[in-house]
Amino acid sequence: MKNISKNQLKAKMLAIFREIEKTGEEVIVTDRHRPVLKISPLQSSKKDLQELFAPFRGKMKYTESLTNDTTEEWGDLA
């Protein structure tokens, strides 16, 4: 974890934000050597397809080909 003063943050804010995004490292902002803020990147909640569909694995049964046209089923909504 990196420390930076409020003055340094003000002068280099965009560069510091880019570094946090790139490295994922948190930064502690200090005021007169006393920690006052913590800046951290947001954690992405994106899941890959395997993870996303894991709860459904083995619970679905296909009765038709997945490549069949389904526009008739949707009627006017398609």
C-alpha positions as CSV (number, residue, x, y, z in Angstrom):
1,M,0.0,0.0,0.0
2,K,1.3,3.4,-1.0
3,N,1.0,6.7,0.9
4,I,0.7,10.1,-0.7
5,S,0.0,13.5,0.8
6,K,-3.0,15.6,-0.1
7,N,-0.7,18.1,-1.9
8,Q,0.9,15.3,-4.0
9,L,-2.6,13.9,-4.8
10,K,-3.8,17.3,-6.0
11,A,-0.8,17.8,-8.3
12,K,-0.8,14.3,-9.8
13,M,-4.4,13.1,-9.4
14,L,-5.0,11.7,-12.9
15,A,-1.6,9.9,-13.0
16,I,-2.3,8.4,-9.6
17,F,-5.8,7.3,-10.6
18,R,-4.4,5.7,-13.7
19,E,-1.7,3.9,-11.7
20,I,-4.4,2.6,-9.3
21,E,-6.5,1.3,-12.2
22,K,-3.5,-0.4,-13.8
23,T,-1.9,-2.0,-10.7
24,G,-5.0,-2.5,-8.5
25,E,-2.9,-1.1,-5.6
26,E,-4.6,0.9,-2.9
27,V,-3.3,4.4,-2.0
28,I,-3.6,6.0,1.5
29,V,-3.9,9.8,1.4
30,T,-2.3,11.7,4.3
31,D,-2.8,15.1,5.8
32,R,0.2,16.2,7.9
33,H,1.4,12.5,8.0
34,R,-2.0,11.3,9.3
35,P,-4.0,8.9,7.1
36,V,-7.3,10.4,6.1
37,L,-8.5,8.6,3.0
38,K,-8.0,5.4,1.2
39,I,-8.4,5.2,-2.6
40,S,-8.9,1.7,-4.0
41,P,-10.0,0.4,-7.4
42,L,-13.5,-1.0,-7.8
43,Q,-13.6,-4.8,-8.0
44,S,-15.1,-6.0,-11.3
45,S,-18.0,-8.3,-10.9
46,K,-17.7,-9.7,-14.4
47,K,-17.8,-13.4,-14.5
48,D,-16.7,-15.7,-17.3
49,L,-19.3,-17.9,-19.0
50,Q,-18.3,-21.0,-17.1
51,E,-18.8,-19.3,-13.8
52,L,-22.0,-17.6,-14.9
53,F,-23.7,-20.7,-16.0
54,A,-22.3,-23.1,-13.3
55,P,-25.5,-23.2,-11.2
56,F,-27.4,-24.5,-14.2
57,R,-25.0,-27.1,-15.4
58,G,-26.6,-30.5,-15.6
59,K,-30.1,-29.1,-14.8
60,M,-31.2,-28.3,-18.4
61,K,-32.3,-30.6,-21.1
62,Y,-32.5,-29.6,-24.8
63,T,-35.2,-31.3,-26.8
64,E,-34.3,-29.5,-30.1
65,S,-31.3,-28.4,-31.9
66,L,-29.8,-25.2,-30.6
67,T,-29.4,-23.9,-34.1
68,N,-33.1,-24.1,-35.1
69,D,-34.8,-20.8,-36.0
70,T,-37.0,-19.6,-33.1
71,T,-38.6,-16.5,-34.7
72,E,-42.0,-18.3,-35.1
73,E,-42.1,-18.8,-31.3
74,W,-41.7,-15.2,-30.6
75,G,-44.3,-14.0,-33.0
76,D,-44.6,-10.2,-33.2
77,L,-41.9,-9.7,-30.6
78,A,-39.2,-10.9,-33.0
